[in-house]
């Protein structure tokens, strides 16, 4: 089961990220972050979509994935 928090939904709306893109990232994204926060392990996956790259931060507990936030990755330009 996947639960998307209210905060994540607000960020998704602001960033133009669809729920389908979040699910795609969770299934096919590359794991980039593993970090304990407030006693729970949080993970971050990144995936390239058609017109953007997204990062999804989530926690997994007792068979449930809780999406904490999702945002687009802004690439740094070479100078």
Protein Blocks (a to p, Z undefined) as FASTA:
>chain_A
ZZddfklmmmmmmnopafklmmmmmmmmccfbdcdeehiacdddddddfkbccdddddde
ehiacdfbdcdddddddZZ
